[in-house]
Amino acid sequence: MSKKILILGGASLSIAVFTMAAPVAAQKKQTASVPKPFSAQEKSQGAKYHPEIMKEFGGAMQSPQTAYVVRVGKGIAVQSGLGNAESDFTVTLLNSPVNNAFAIPGGYVYITRQLVALCNSEAEMAGVLGHEVGHTAARHSQKRQKSTTIANIFGVGGSILGAMLGDNGGLLGAIGGGLKQYSGAAAQFISLRYSRRQEEEADDLGIRYLSKAGYDPTALSSMLNSLAMQTAVDARASGLGEGSIPEWASTHPDPAKRVVRAAAGAKAFPASTNRKADTHLAAINGMLYGDDPAQGVVEGQDFLHPDIKMKFSAPTGFGIQNGTDAVSINGNGGKAIFSQGAFNGDRSAYVAVAFKSVSGQNMAIPVGDVRQTTVNAIPAFYSSTVVNTQQGPREVTVFAYEWGGGIAYHFITITAANNSPFNAMFNSMARLNDSQVAAIKPRKLRVVTVAKGDSVASLASRMAYTSLQTERFRALNGFSSSQNVTQGQKVKIVTY
């Protein structure tokens, strides 16, 4: 969460239509037709939403890796035929700690630094970017619009509360604004199937672009394998368990199921061993990894923000996901978002706006009594109400802290009625002192050469984590559970 005031209640851009939350695999039927170049309307649409996407996803990464990613991205994008030159495409390396990549009409392609770090070769990264370009080549966003209203696409009247209470992608899909709304489970199922077919078509195109650019076409498959491993590690680290995270937020097929399919699809193209692994590893060495301290960091169950000098702890068994404007806390016992807003001293008005920010235009949440308290010497106030849903009564709580400087920070929680898993979290909010702030250090990706006597265990012990060190090392390097290292081999580790 960045250090800025989030205006509560304002609808921000939903990129659910354009975003494909991860690169994925190949399809039975190859798509060989050359797409029409971008129209003036598509270029205008992309230019319109590009600034909002940049804001939503932490902005462009200004680092030595930026030029490398842009060069590779444009090189693979031009294989699509959507533009006549590399200059027709805008490729952005996003400063985000989430494994993500996506594209929007008009030649705008995005990849996060975290996903770049997960790639083990230039070819793998090119495969990710090619997959995303494939979505725009197949005009998937336009096809998606035909089955979804414009209001749903851009979040007009969207309800974060609806997502938190239902099954529209969960809280993580709700952070930041608009949500996909469906009339029922059947409509949602149809939409999911359609989205998955689109993903497979984009896989085919991504593999085709890899081959045209001279890369190993199997690189997308190996990238998916690393992604599947990392997804499992992230699930375990969050405390939710490997089986508890739905297939890519319930809208994208499980990466593990697509590894084999991508490898099979690559066989339709000439074999190549061109992956440029050494080039990629040299380019990403020293890159920021994980949370950017300027946006706050997650350490186990703790969220710490050195600029704001803030700390709170999520309950055991709940995962924390840091975002640009908000932090989400997810678990089987409830869901929460942590955000901020302008505060002029009117507590009731602040609570009302916070409730409105999650209820949308179609649901009114009455504001009950606003009570005052103090948490670790911080003035605080809170209010709760019960909302009847199809799943039964749910308690919605706003718990806010008067931080000073015209700003308040708050949690909005959703739990079953008479269930209070977040009370300890509310009471854990505290200000950090200077020494605690100084102890918060960024993680860096380091490329090292395996020395004589090194093993997976010894290298994993150097990972800057207190848990799952071996699993993190294997996922980061795409190593199977039985694979070992060899002397002279280059591998990635994460250090402070």
C-alpha positions as CSV (number, residue, x, y, z in Angstrom):
1,M,0.0,0.0,0.0
2,S,1.6,3.2,-1.1
3,K,1.8,6.3,1.1
4,K,-1.1,8.3,-0.3
5,I,-4.7,9.2,0.4
6,L,-7.2,6.9,-1.2
7,I,-10.4,8.7,-2.0
8,L,-13.1,6.3,-0.7
9,G,-16.1,5.6,-2.7
10,G,-14.6,6.5,-6.1
11,A,-14.8,3.9,-8.8
12,S,-11.4,3.1,-10.2
13,L,-10.6,1.3,-13.4
14,S,-11.4,-2.4,-13.5
15,I,-9.1,-4.3,-15.8
16,A,-10.8,-7.6,-15.3
17,V,-11.6,-7.5,-19.0
18,F,-8.1,-7.0,-20.1
19,T,-6.1,-8.7,-17.4
20,M,-4.9,-12.3,-17.7
21,A,-3.5,-12.8,-14.3
22,A,-0.8,-15.2,-15.4
23,P,0.8,-16.6,-18.5
24,V,-0.7,-20.0,-19.5
25,A,-0.4,-22.9,-22.0
26,A,-1.3,-24.0,-25.5
27,Q,-4.5,-25.2,-27.3
28,K,-5.5,-28.0,-29.6
29,K,-6.3,-25.8,-32.6
30,Q,-3.5,-23.5,-33.7
31,T,-4.5,-20.0,-34.6
32,A,-2.5,-19.1,-37.7
33,S,-4.5,-16.1,-39.2
34,V,-2.8,-12.8,-39.2
35,P,-4.8,-10.3,-37.1
36,K,-5.8,-6.9,-38.3
37,P,-3.5,-4.1,-37.1
38,F,-4.8,-2.0,-34.2
39,S,-7.5,0.4,-35.2
40,A,-7.4,4.1,-34.2
41,Q,-10.2,3.4,-31.7
42,E,-8.1,0.6,-30.0
43,K,-5.1,2.9,-29.8
44,S,-7.2,5.6,-28.3
45,Q,-8.7,3.2,-25.8
46,G,-5.3,1.9,-24.7
47,A,-3.9,5.4,-24.4
48,K,-6.9,6.4,-22.2
49,Y,-6.5,3.6,-19.7
50,H,-2.8,3.3,-19.6
51,P,-2.3,6.0,-17.0
52,E,-4.9,4.5,-14.7
53,I,-3.3,1.0,-15.0
54,M,0.0,2.5,-14.1
55,K,-1.4,4.0,-11.0
56,E,-3.3,0.9,-10.1
57,F,-0.2,-1.4,-10.3
58,G,2.5,0.6,-8.6
59,G,3.8,2.5,-11.7
60,A,6.7,1.8,-14.0
61,M,9.8,0.3,-12.6
62,Q,12.8,2.6,-13.0
63,S,15.7,0.2,-12.9
64,P,18.5,-1.3,-14.9
65,Q,16.1,-4.1,-15.9
66,T,13.6,-1.8,-17.6
67,A,15.3,-1.4,-20.9
68,Y,15.9,-5.1,-21.2
69,V,12.2,-6.0,-20.5
70,V,11.0,-3.4,-23.0
71,R,13.4,-4.6,-25.7
72,V,12.3,-8.2,-25.3
73,G,8.7,-7.3,-25.1
74,K,8.6,-5.2,-28.2
75,G,10.6,-7.9,-30.1
76,I,8.0,-10.6,-29.3
77,A,5.0,-8.2,-29.7
78,V,5.9,-7.3,-33.3
79,Q,5.7,-11.0,-34.2
80,S,1.9,-10.7,-33.8
81,G,1.4,-8.5,-36.9
82,L,-0.7,-6.1,-34.8
83,G,1.9,-3.3,-35.6
84,N,4.4,-2.8,-38.4
85,A,7.2,-1.8,-36.1
86,E,8.3,-2.3,-32.5
87,S,7.5,1.4,-31.9
88,D,3.8,0.5,-32.3
89,F,3.9,-1.2,-28.8
90,T,4.3,0.1,-25.3
91,V,5.8,-2.4,-22.9
92,T,5.9,-1.6,-19.2
93,L,7.8,-3.2,-16.3
94,L,5.6,-2.7,-13.3
95,N,6.8,-2.2,-9.8
96,S,4.6,-4.9,-8.3
97,P,5.5,-7.9,-6.1
98,V,2.7,-10.0,-7.6
99,N,3.3,-12.5,-10.4
100,N,1.2,-10.9,-13.1
101,A,1.2,-9.9,-16.8
102,F,-1.5,-8.5,-19.0
103,A,-2.3,-6.5,-22.1
104,I,-4.9,-4.0,-23.3
105,P,-5.9,-3.0,-26.8
106,G,-3.7,-0.6,-28.7
107,G,-0.4,-2.3,-28.1
108,Y,0.0,-1.8,-24.3
109,V,1.7,-4.8,-22.6
110,Y,2.6,-5.1,-18.9
111,I,4.6,-7.5,-16.8
112,T,5.5,-7.2,-13.1
113,R,9.1,-7.3,-11.8
114,Q,8.1,-10.3,-9.7
115,L,7.1,-12.4,-12.7
116,V,10.3,-11.3,-14.5
117,A,12.2,-12.6,-11.6
118,L,10.4,-16.0,-11.7
119,C,11.4,-16.4,-15.4
120,N,14.6,-18.4,-15.8
121,S,15.4,-17.3,-19.3
122,E,14.7,-14.6,-21.8
123,A,12.6,-17.1,-23.8
124,E,10.4,-17.8,-20.8
125,M,9.8,-14.0,-20.3
126,A,9.2,-13.6,-24.0
127,G,6.6,-16.5,-23.8
128,V,4.8,-14.7,-21.0
129,L,4.7,-11.4,-23.0
130,G,3.7,-13.2,-26.2
131,H,0.8,-14.9,-24.4
132,E,-0.5,-11.5,-23.4
133,V,-0.1,-10.0,-26.8
134,G,-2.0,-13.0,-28.1
135,H,-5.0,-11.8,-26.1
136,T,-5.1,-8.5,-27.9
137,A,-4.4,-10.2,-31.3
138,A,-7.5,-12.4,-30.7
139,R,-9.5,-9.3,-29.6
140,H,-10.5,-11.1,-26.4
141,S,-11.4,-7.9,-24.6
142,Q,-13.9,-7.0,-27.3
143,K,-15.4,-10.5,-27.2
144,R,-15.6,-10.2,-23.4
145,Q,-17.5,-7.0,-23.7
146,K,-20.1,-8.6,-25.8
147,S,-21.0,-10.9,-22.9
148,T,-20.7,-8.3,-20.2
149,T,-22.3,-4.9,-19.7
150,I,-20.1,-1.8,-19.8
151,A,-21.1,-1.0,-16.3
152,N,-19.9,-4.4,-15.1
153,I,-16.6,-4.0,-17.0
154,F,-15.7,-0.7,-15.5
155,G,-17.2,-1.2,-12.1
156,V,-20.1,1.2,-12.3
157,G,-22.3,0.1,-9.5
158,G,-19.9,-2.6,-8.6
159,S,-19.9,-4.0,-5.1
160,I,-16.7,-4.9,-3.2
161,L,-19.0,-6.2,-0.5
162,G,-20.7,-8.5,-3.0
163,A,-17.4,-10.0,-3.9
164,M,-16.4,-10.5,-0.3
165,L,-19.7,-12.2,0.5
166,G,-20.1,-14.2,-2.7
167,D,-17.8,-15.9,-5.2
168,N,-16.9,-13.3,-7.7
169,G,-13.2,-13.8,-7.4
170,G,-13.0,-13.0,-3.7
171,L,-11.5,-10.0,-1.9
172,L,-8.4,-9.9,-4.0
173,G,-10.4,-9.3,-7.1
174,A,-12.3,-6.5,-5.4
175,I,-9.4,-4.4,-4.2
176,G,-9.1,-1.3,-6.3
177,G,-12.6,-0.9,-7.7
178,G,-14.8,-2.6,-10.3
179,L,-16.0,-6.1,-10.2
180,K,-17.5,-8.6,-12.5
181,Q,-21.1,-9.0,-11.6
182,Y,-23.2,-12.1,-12.7
183,S,-26.8,-12.9,-12.5
184,G,-26.2,-16.3,-11.0
185,A,-23.9,-19.3,-10.8
186,A,-24.8,-20.5,-14.3
187,A,-23.9,-17.2,-15.9
188,Q,-20.6,-17.1,-13.9
189,F,-19.8,-20.7,-15.0
190,I,-20.4,-19.8,-18.7
191,S,-18.1,-16.8,-18.3
192,L,-15.4,-18.8,-16.7
193,R,-15.4,-21.4,-19.5
194,Y,-15.3,-18.6,-22.1
195,S,-12.3,-17.0,-20.4
196,R,-10.5,-20.3,-20.2
197,R,-10.9,-20.9,-23.9
198,Q,-9.5,-17.4,-24.5
199,E,-6.5,-18.3,-22.4
200,E,-5.8,-21.4,-24.4
201,E,-6.0,-19.4,-27.7
202,A,-3.6,-16.9,-26.3
203,D,-1.2,-19.8,-25.3
204,D,-1.2,-21.0,-28.9
205,L,-0.4,-17.5,-30.2
206,G,2.3,-17.0,-27.5
207,I,4.0,-20.3,-28.6
208,R,3.7,-19.3,-32.2
209,Y,5.4,-15.9,-31.5
210,L,8.2,-17.6,-29.6
211,S,9.0,-19.8,-32.6
212,K,8.8,-16.9,-35.1
213,A,11.2,-14.9,-32.9
214,G,13.7,-17.8,-32.9
215,Y,13.2,-18.8,-29.3
216,D,12.6,-22.3,-27.9
217,P,8.8,-22.8,-28.2
218,T,8.8,-25.0,-25.1
219,A,9.8,-22.1,-22.9
220,L,6.2,-21.2,-22.1
221,S,5.7,-24.7,-20.7
222,S,8.7,-24.5,-18.3
223,M,7.6,-21.0,-17.2
224,L,4.2,-22.4,-16.3
225,N,5.9,-25.1,-14.3
226,S,7.7,-22.5,-12.2
227,L,4.5,-20.6,-11.9
228,A,2.6,-23.7,-10.6
229,M,5.3,-24.3,-8.1
230,Q,5.4,-20.7,-6.9
231,T,1.6,-20.6,-6.6
232,A,1.8,-23.6,-4.3
233,V,4.5,-22.0,-2.2
234,D,2.5,-18.7,-1.9
235,A,-0.5,-20.7,-0.8
236,R,1.5,-22.4,1.9
237,A,3.2,-19.2,3.0
238,S,-0.2,-17.5,3.4
239,G,-1.4,-20.2,5.8
240,L,-4.3,-21.2,3.5
241,G,-2.9,-24.4,2.2
242,E,-2.1,-25.6,-1.3
243,G,-5.7,-26.7,-2.0
244,S,-7.4,-23.6,-0.7
245,I,-6.6,-21.1,-3.5
246,P,-9.0,-21.4,-6.4
247,E,-7.7,-21.8,-9.9
248,W,-6.2,-18.4,-10.6
249,A,-8.8,-16.4,-8.6
250,S,-11.5,-18.7,-10.1
251,T,-11.1,-17.1,-13.5
252,H,-8.0,-18.8,-15.0
253,P,-7.0,-22.4,-15.3
254,D,-4.5,-23.9,-12.8
255,P,-1.0,-23.4,-14.2
256,A,-0.1,-27.0,-13.2
257,K,-2.8,-28.3,-15.6
258,R,-1.4,-26.4,-18.5
259,V,2.3,-27.3,-18.4
260,V,1.8,-30.6,-20.3
261,R,-0.5,-28.9,-22.8
262,A,2.0,-26.1,-23.6
263,A,4.8,-28.7,-24.1
264,A,2.6,-30.6,-26.5
265,G,1.6,-27.5,-28.4
266,A,5.3,-26.5,-28.9
267,K,5.9,-29.8,-30.8
268,A,4.0,-28.3,-33.8
269,F,6.9,-25.9,-34.3
270,P,10.6,-26.3,-35.2
271,A,12.7,-27.4,-32.3
272,S,15.1,-24.8,-30.9
273,T,17.4,-24.6,-27.9
274,N,17.6,-20.8,-27.9
275,R,16.6,-19.6,-24.5
276,K,19.2,-17.0,-23.6
277,A,19.2,-18.0,-20.0
278,D,22.6,-16.4,-19.2
279,T,21.4,-13.1,-20.8
280,H,18.3,-13.1,-18.7
281,L,20.0,-14.0,-15.4
282,A,22.7,-11.3,-15.9
283,A,20.0,-8.7,-16.6
284,I,17.9,-9.4,-13.5
285,N,20.8,-9.8,-11.1
286,G,20.3,-7.4,-8.2
287,M,16.6,-6.6,-9.0
288,L,14.2,-5.7,-6.2
289,Y,12.3,-8.8,-5.1
290,G,9.0,-9.0,-3.2
291,D,7.5,-6.0,-1.5
292,D,8.9,-2.5,-2.2
293,P,9.4,-0.9,1.3
294,A,8.0,2.3,-0.1
295,Q,4.7,0.4,-0.5
296,G,4.9,-1.5,2.8
297,V,6.2,-5.1,3.3
298,V,4.6,-8.3,4.5
299,E,6.7,-10.4,6.9
300,G,4.9,-13.5,7.9
301,Q,1.7,-12.4,9.6
302,D,2.9,-8.8,9.9
303,F,2.4,-5.8,7.6
304,L,4.9,-3.1,8.2
305,H,5.1,0.3,6.4
306,P,8.4,2.2,7.1
307,D,7.2,5.5,5.6
308,I,4.0,5.6,7.5
309,K,5.8,4.0,10.5
310,M,3.0,1.5,11.0
311,K,2.6,-2.1,11.9
312,F,-0.3,-4.6,12.3
313,S,-0.6,-8.4,12.5
314,A,-3.1,-10.6,10.7
315,P,-4.6,-13.6,12.6
316,T,-2.9,-17.0,12.3
317,G,-4.2,-18.8,9.2
318,F,-5.0,-15.6,7.3
319,G,-3.0,-14.5,4.3
320,I,-1.9,-10.9,3.6
321,Q,-1.8,-9.5,0.1
322,N,-0.3,-6.0,-0.3
323,G,-1.7,-3.8,-3.1
324,T,-1.0,-0.4,-4.4
325,D,-3.9,1.3,-2.5
326,A,-5.0,-1.3,-0.1
327,V,-4.0,-4.5,1.8
328,S,-6.2,-7.6,1.8
329,I,-6.4,-10.1,4.6
330,N,-8.0,-13.4,3.6
331,G,-8.9,-16.6,5.5
332,N,-11.6,-19.1,6.1
333,G,-13.0,-17.2,9.1
334,G,-13.5,-13.9,7.2
335,K,-12.1,-11.3,4.9
336,A,-10.8,-7.8,5.3
337,I,-9.3,-4.8,3.5
338,F,-7.0,-2.2,5.0
339,S,-7.0,1.2,3.4
340,Q,-7.0,4.9,4.1
341,G,-9.0,8.1,3.5
342,A,-9.2,11.8,4.3
343,F,-10.4,12.5,7.8
344,N,-11.7,15.9,9.0
345,G,-12.7,14.8,12.5
346,D,-16.2,13.6,11.6
347,R,-16.1,9.9,12.6
348,S,-19.7,9.1,11.6
349,A,-19.1,10.5,8.1
350,Y,-15.8,8.6,7.7
351,V,-17.5,5.3,8.7
352,A,-20.4,6.0,6.3
353,V,-18.0,6.7,3.4
354,A,-16.0,3.5,4.2
355,F,-19.2,1.4,4.2
356,K,-20.3,3.0,0.9
357,S,-16.9,2.2,-0.7
358,V,-17.6,-1.5,-0.3
359,S,-21.3,-1.6,-0.8
360,G,-21.6,0.1,-4.2
361,Q,-24.7,1.7,-5.6
362,N,-27.0,-1.2,-5.2
363,M,-26.6,-1.9,-1.5
364,A,-27.1,0.5,1.4
365,I,-25.4,-0.3,4.7
366,P,-26.8,1.6,7.7
367,V,-24.3,3.2,10.0
368,G,-24.8,2.1,13.5
369,D,-23.3,3.6,16.7
370,V,-19.8,4.8,16.2
371,R,-17.7,4.0,19.3
372,Q,-14.4,5.4,20.3
373,T,-11.4,3.7,21.8
374,T,-7.6,3.8,22.0
375,V,-5.2,1.2,20.5
376,N,-1.6,1.5,21.6
377,A,-2.0,5.2,22.3
378,I,-3.7,5.7,18.8
379,P,-7.2,7.3,18.9
380,A,-9.6,4.9,17.1
381,F,-13.2,4.4,16.4
382,Y,-15.4,1.7,15.0
383,S,-18.9,0.6,13.9
384,S,-20.5,-2.7,13.0
385,T,-23.7,-3.8,11.3
386,V,-25.2,-7.0,10.2
387,V,-26.1,-7.7,6.5
388,N,-28.4,-10.5,5.5
389,T,-27.0,-12.5,2.5
390,Q,-27.7,-15.7,0.7
391,Q,-25.1,-17.3,2.8
392,G,-26.7,-16.1,6.0
393,P,-26.1,-13.0,8.2
394,R,-22.7,-11.4,7.9
395,E,-21.2,-8.8,10.2
396,V,-19.5,-5.8,8.5
397,T,-17.1,-3.7,10.6
398,V,-15.2,-0.5,10.0
399,F,-12.4,0.0,12.5
400,A,-10.5,3.2,11.9
401,Y,-7.4,4.9,13.4
402,E,-6.9,8.7,13.6
403,W,-3.3,8.9,12.3
404,G,-3.0,12.7,12.1
405,G,-2.3,15.0,9.3
406,G,-5.9,14.8,8.0
407,I,-5.6,11.0,7.4
408,A,-7.2,8.0,8.9
409,Y,-6.5,4.3,8.2
410,H,-9.1,1.7,8.5
411,F,-10.0,-2.0,8.3
412,I,-13.2,-3.1,6.7
413,T,-14.0,-6.7,7.7
414,I,-16.6,-9.3,6.8
415,T,-17.3,-12.2,9.1
416,A,-20.1,-14.5,10.0
417,A,-22.3,-13.0,12.6
418,N,-21.1,-13.5,16.2
419,N,-17.6,-14.4,14.9
420,S,-14.7,-12.1,15.7
421,P,-11.4,-13.4,14.3
422,F,-10.1,-9.9,13.7
423,N,-10.3,-8.4,17.2
424,A,-6.6,-9.2,17.8
425,M,-5.7,-7.6,14.5
426,F,-7.6,-4.4,15.4
427,N,-5.6,-4.2,18.6
428,S,-2.3,-5.0,17.0
429,M,-2.1,-1.6,15.2
430,A,1.0,0.3,16.4
431,R,3.4,3.0,15.4
432,L,7.0,1.9,14.6
433,N,9.9,3.7,16.2
434,D,13.0,4.7,14.2
435,S,15.0,1.6,15.0
436,Q,12.1,-0.6,13.9
437,V,11.9,1.3,10.6
438,A,15.6,1.0,10.0
439,A,15.3,-2.8,10.4
440,I,13.0,-3.0,7.4
441,K,15.2,-3.9,4.4
442,P,14.3,-4.7,0.8
443,R,14.9,-8.1,-0.6
444,K,17.1,-8.4,-3.7
445,L,17.4,-11.2,-6.3
446,R,20.9,-12.5,-6.6
447,V,22.4,-14.8,-9.3
448,V,25.1,-17.0,-7.9
449,T,27.3,-19.7,-9.4
450,V,27.1,-23.1,-7.7
451,A,30.4,-23.9,-6.0
452,K,31.9,-27.2,-5.1
453,G,30.1,-28.7,-2.2
454,D,26.9,-26.6,-2.7
455,S,23.5,-28.3,-2.6
456,V,19.9,-27.3,-2.9
457,A,19.8,-27.3,0.9
458,S,22.9,-25.1,1.4
459,L,21.8,-22.6,-1.2
460,A,18.2,-22.5,0.1
461,S,19.5,-21.7,3.5
462,R,20.8,-18.4,2.1
463,M,17.2,-17.4,1.1
464,A,16.0,-14.3,3.1
465,Y,13.0,-16.1,4.6
466,T,12.3,-17.8,7.9
467,S,10.1,-20.5,6.4
468,L,9.8,-22.6,3.2
469,Q,13.3,-21.8,2.2
470,T,13.8,-24.9,0.1
471,E,10.4,-24.7,-1.5
472,R,11.0,-21.0,-2.4
473,F,14.4,-21.8,-3.9
474,R,13.1,-24.7,-6.0
475,A,10.1,-22.6,-7.3
476,L,12.3,-19.6,-8.1
477,N,14.7,-21.8,-10.2
478,G,12.1,-24.1,-11.6
479,F,13.6,-27.2,-9.9
480,S,11.6,-30.3,-9.4
481,S,11.5,-31.9,-6.0
482,S,14.3,-34.4,-7.0
483,Q,16.5,-32.0,-8.9
484,N,19.8,-31.0,-7.5
485,V,22.4,-28.4,-8.5
486,T,25.6,-28.9,-10.4
487,Q,28.9,-27.1,-9.9
488,G,29.3,-24.1,-12.2
489,Q,25.5,-23.8,-12.7
490,K,23.9,-20.3,-12.2
491,V,21.0,-20.1,-9.8
492,K,18.8,-17.4,-8.2
493,I,18.5,-16.8,-4.5
494,V,16.9,-14.0,-2.6
495,T,18.9,-12.0,0.0
496,Y,18.5,-8.8,1.9
